[in-house]
Amino acid sequence: MEEIGLNVIILIGVGLYTLLASAMNWNFFFESRKAAFFVRVFGRNGARIFYGALSFLIFFLAYKVALPA
């Protein structure tokens, strides 16, 4: 069995964190300075959808990185 790299574990963790933040509507996440741009552009619910889609993109990236070459 292949060893899972640290970068895959980090990507899965970031994807899970982003997915949970968008699903649970965490105030500290959406009121942060870095997320404020997306909240301003898309609105709160639009930003939640954006971050939810981004989390699935991060999961897909982790899957692709984990595959053997």
Number of C-alpha atoms within 10 A of each C-alpha: 3 7 6 11 11 9 12 18 13 12 19 20 16 15 24 17 14 21 22 15 19 24 13 10 15 12 10 10 15 20 13 11 9 10 15 16 14 16 18 11 10 14 13 18 12 14 21 23 16 15 22 20 16 16 24 16 13 21 20 15 15 20 13 12 15 16 9 6 5
